[in-house]
């Protein structure tokens, strides 16, 4: 729970960043067919991955749920790579 205005502002900024990163992922999914002719982006290179890494280091380094989100995101990219390998 935020304790003061500065912490509240950080949380609001974090949520805004998450919304932006999620929207970028939606666009990535919509354009998945483009990946067939390109190398897939690594989970640390996409907009969500960059946002996640910054938030993880800054606000949530030991939060289990946040770490699970990171694992799910990495798995998403691994599965996309596997799909491309068999396509």
Buried (B, 14 or more C-beta within 10 A) or exposed (E): EEEEEEEEEBEEEBEEBBEEBEEBBEEBEEEEEEBEEEEBBEBBEBBBBBBBEEBBEEBBEEEEEBEEBBEEBBEBBEEBBEEBEEE
